[in-house]
Amino acid sequence: MKPTVANHASDWPAYLANMAASTRQPSLQRFYKAEWPAADTPLSEVEFIALDIETTGLNPKRHSILSIGAVPFTLGRIRSNQAWQQLVRPHSDLIPESVVFHRITHSDIRQAPRFAQIMDSLVDQLAGRVAVVHYRNIERNFIDQAVRQAFGESLLFPMVDTMQIEADLHPQRQPGWLLRLLGRKPLSIRLADSRTRYNLPLYQAHHALTDALGTAELLQAQVATHLSPRQHLGDLWC
């Protein structure tokens, strides 16, 4: 059973419990057996963790994770002193075009551990916390593929996607042909552009830990501006 965006939030607790009973890998057992919040938990009571990864490319079956950044937070506080970052030595080669964006070089990752070696640390960061990402297809698919390659099992978990929230807030962000003819440009929902709409500071992009921090701040701003701290977690997770 694999929850999707189209499914109701009640699928996630059932999925996590099912995986806890079926997984054979010790760190995954620990992960799935963690105390997870229920779908009706108010956002103000949720322990979140902002998550970002940098990769060698965009295809999780051909490319690899290079770095992971994570920052625990709630709606009221970002725990920067508990931030976690890890370089990962990929199985695939660095792509020169990608280095321009993430600025991670061969010398940076030469002594870095493989994904399998940092798995325990990663699941300890994530267990019981709701991951917040900006564009879940990257973090979800790359982490799941890396776990499959390392251990032959899957790792899926609930996420709140700040890009999806922006997409839902701006359904008309693509102007019609007449507005395009008049020079109207599409409204961007990328992380930096989304943050600008909330008057959040400009950070260096494509750095896993910095982007994780930026995503945490963005969710706080989205809830404060458009949503409610009393809103249920199940309304947002996917």
C-alpha positions as CSV (number, residue, x, y, z in Angstrom):
1,M,0.0,0.0,0.0
2,K,1.6,3.2,-1.1
3,P,-0.1,6.5,-0.2
4,T,-0.4,9.1,-3.0
5,V,-1.4,12.7,-3.0
6,A,-4.9,11.7,-4.2
7,N,-5.4,9.4,-1.2
8,H,-6.8,10.5,2.2
9,A,-4.4,11.2,5.1
10,S,-5.6,8.1,6.9
11,D,-3.5,6.0,4.5
12,W,-0.2,7.1,6.1
13,P,-0.7,5.6,9.6
14,A,-1.8,2.4,8.1
15,Y,1.1,2.3,5.7
16,L,3.7,3.0,8.4
17,A,2.3,0.3,10.7
18,N,2.3,-2.2,7.8
19,M,5.9,-1.4,7.0
20,A,6.9,-1.7,10.6
21,A,5.5,-5.3,10.6
22,S,7.1,-6.3,7.3
23,T,10.5,-4.7,7.0
24,R,13.6,-6.8,7.9
25,Q,16.2,-4.0,8.0
26,P,16.9,-3.0,11.7
27,S,17.2,0.8,11.0
28,L,14.0,0.8,8.9
29,Q,12.2,-1.1,11.7
30,R,13.2,1.6,14.1
31,F,12.1,4.2,11.7
32,Y,8.6,2.8,11.0
33,K,8.0,1.9,14.7
34,A,8.6,5.5,15.8
35,E,5.7,7.5,17.3
36,W,4.2,9.3,14.4
37,P,1.6,12.1,14.6
38,A,-2.0,11.4,13.7
39,A,-3.7,13.0,10.7
40,D,-5.8,15.1,13.0
41,T,-2.9,16.6,14.9
42,P,-2.9,20.5,14.7
43,L,0.0,21.9,12.8
44,S,1.0,23.8,15.9
45,E,1.7,20.5,17.7
46,V,3.7,18.8,14.9
47,E,7.4,18.1,15.1
48,F,8.7,18.8,11.6
49,I,12.0,18.4,9.9
50,A,12.9,20.4,6.8
51,L,14.7,18.2,4.4
52,D,16.7,18.9,1.2
53,I,19.1,16.9,-0.9
54,E,21.6,17.7,-3.7
55,T,22.1,15.2,-6.5
56,T,24.2,14.5,-9.5
57,G,21.1,14.8,-11.7
58,L,17.3,14.6,-11.8
59,N,16.7,10.9,-12.5
60,P,16.9,8.8,-9.3
61,K,17.5,5.6,-11.3
62,R,20.6,7.0,-13.0
63,H,21.8,9.7,-10.7
64,S,22.8,9.8,-7.0
65,I,22.5,11.7,-3.8
66,L,25.5,14.0,-3.0
67,S,24.4,15.7,0.2
68,I,21.6,15.8,2.6
69,G,20.5,18.7,4.9
70,A,17.9,18.5,7.7
71,V,16.7,21.1,10.2
72,P,14.2,20.1,12.9
73,F,11.5,22.8,13.6
74,T,8.0,23.6,14.8
75,L,5.8,26.4,13.7
76,G,7.1,28.4,16.5
77,R,10.8,27.6,16.5
78,I,13.6,26.4,14.2
79,R,16.1,24.3,16.0
80,S,19.3,25.4,14.1
81,N,21.5,23.9,16.8
82,Q,20.2,20.5,15.9
83,A,20.7,20.9,12.1
84,W,22.3,17.9,10.4
85,Q,24.2,17.7,7.1
86,Q,26.0,14.9,5.4
87,L,28.0,14.6,2.2
88,V,27.5,11.3,0.4
89,R,29.9,9.6,-2.0
90,P,27.8,8.6,-5.1
91,H,28.1,5.5,-7.1
92,S,27.6,7.5,-10.3
93,D,30.0,10.1,-11.6
94,L,29.6,13.8,-11.0
95,I,28.0,15.6,-14.0
96,P,29.9,18.8,-14.8
97,E,26.6,20.7,-15.4
98,S,25.3,19.8,-11.9
99,V,28.6,20.9,-10.2
100,V,27.8,24.5,-11.4
101,F,24.6,24.4,-9.3
102,H,25.6,22.5,-6.1
103,R,29.3,23.4,-6.1
104,I,30.2,20.0,-4.7
105,T,33.4,18.7,-6.3
106,H,35.2,15.3,-6.6
107,S,37.6,16.4,-3.8
108,D,34.7,17.2,-1.5
109,I,33.2,13.7,-1.8
110,R,36.3,11.6,-2.2
111,Q,36.3,10.6,1.5
112,A,32.6,10.9,2.1
113,P,30.7,7.7,3.2
114,R,28.3,5.8,0.9
115,F,24.6,6.2,1.5
116,A,24.4,2.8,3.2
117,Q,26.9,4.1,5.8
118,I,24.8,7.1,6.7
119,M,21.4,5.3,6.7
120,D,21.2,5.0,10.5
121,S,21.9,8.6,11.1
122,L,19.4,9.7,8.4
123,V,16.5,7.6,9.9
124,D,17.4,8.8,13.4
125,Q,16.8,12.4,12.1
126,L,13.6,11.6,10.3
127,A,11.9,9.1,12.6
128,G,8.6,10.4,14.1
129,R,9.0,13.8,12.4
130,V,7.1,15.0,9.4
131,A,9.5,15.9,6.6
132,V,8.9,19.3,4.9
133,V,10.4,19.6,1.4
134,H,10.1,21.9,-1.6
135,Y,9.1,19.6,-4.4
136,R,8.7,16.2,-2.9
137,N,9.5,14.2,-6.1
138,I,13.2,14.9,-5.6
139,E,13.5,14.0,-1.9
140,R,11.0,11.2,-2.0
141,N,12.2,9.4,-5.1
142,F,15.9,9.8,-4.5
143,I,15.8,8.6,-0.9
144,D,13.5,5.7,-1.7
145,Q,15.8,4.6,-4.7
146,A,18.9,4.9,-2.6
147,V,17.4,2.7,0.1
148,R,16.3,0.2,-2.5
149,Q,19.9,0.1,-4.0
150,A,21.5,-0.3,-0.5
151,F,19.1,-2.6,1.3
152,G,16.6,-3.9,-1.2
153,E,13.7,-2.3,0.6
154,S,11.6,0.8,0.3
155,L,11.6,4.0,2.4
156,L,8.5,6.2,2.0
157,F,7.1,8.5,4.6
158,P,4.7,11.5,4.9
159,M,5.8,14.8,3.6
160,V,4.5,18.4,3.5
161,D,5.5,20.0,0.2
162,T,5.8,23.7,0.4
163,M,5.9,23.9,-3.4
164,Q,2.6,22.1,-3.6
165,I,1.1,24.6,-1.1
166,E,2.3,27.5,-3.3
167,A,0.8,25.7,-6.4
168,D,-2.5,25.3,-4.6
169,L,-2.4,29.0,-3.5
170,H,-1.8,30.2,-7.1
171,P,-3.8,27.9,-9.4
172,Q,-3.8,30.6,-12.1
173,R,0.0,31.1,-12.1
174,Q,0.2,30.3,-15.8
175,P,-1.3,33.3,-17.7
176,G,-3.5,32.7,-20.7
177,W,-2.4,33.4,-24.2
178,L,-3.7,37.0,-24.2
179,L,-1.8,37.9,-21.0
180,R,1.3,36.2,-22.3
181,L,1.0,38.3,-25.5
182,L,0.8,41.4,-23.3
183,G,4.0,40.4,-21.5
184,R,2.6,38.7,-18.4
185,K,5.1,36.0,-17.1
186,P,4.2,32.8,-15.2
187,L,4.4,33.1,-11.5
188,S,7.3,31.1,-10.2
189,I,6.8,28.7,-7.3
190,R,10.5,27.8,-7.0
191,L,11.9,28.1,-3.4
192,A,13.7,31.4,-3.8
193,D,10.8,33.1,-5.6
194,S,8.2,31.7,-3.2
195,R,10.2,33.0,-0.2
196,T,10.3,36.5,-1.9
197,R,6.5,36.7,-1.8
198,Y,6.7,36.4,2.0
199,N,9.6,38.9,2.4
200,L,11.9,36.2,3.5
201,P,15.7,36.8,3.0
202,L,17.6,35.6,0.0
203,Y,19.8,32.6,0.6
204,Q,22.4,30.9,-1.5
205,A,20.5,28.2,-3.5
206,H,21.5,24.6,-4.1
207,H,23.1,24.0,-0.7
208,A,21.3,21.2,1.1
209,L,21.4,22.7,4.6
210,T,20.6,26.2,3.6
211,D,17.7,25.1,1.4
212,A,16.3,23.0,4.3
213,L,16.4,26.1,6.5
214,G,14.7,28.1,3.8
215,T,12.0,25.5,3.4
216,A,11.3,25.5,7.2
217,E,11.0,29.3,7.2
218,L,8.7,29.1,4.1
219,L,6.3,26.7,5.8
220,Q,6.1,28.9,8.8
221,A,5.3,31.9,6.6
222,Q,2.7,30.0,4.6
223,V,0.9,28.9,7.7
224,A,1.0,32.3,9.3
225,T,-0.2,34.0,6.1
226,H,-2.6,31.7,4.4
227,L,-3.4,28.7,6.7
228,S,-3.9,28.2,10.4
229,P,-1.9,26.6,13.2
230,R,-5.1,24.8,14.1
231,Q,-5.3,23.2,10.7
232,H,-4.9,19.4,10.7
233,L,-1.7,17.9,9.5
234,G,-3.7,15.5,7.3
235,D,-4.8,18.5,5.2
236,L,-1.2,19.0,4.1
237,W,0.8,15.8,4.2
238,C,1.1,13.8,1.0
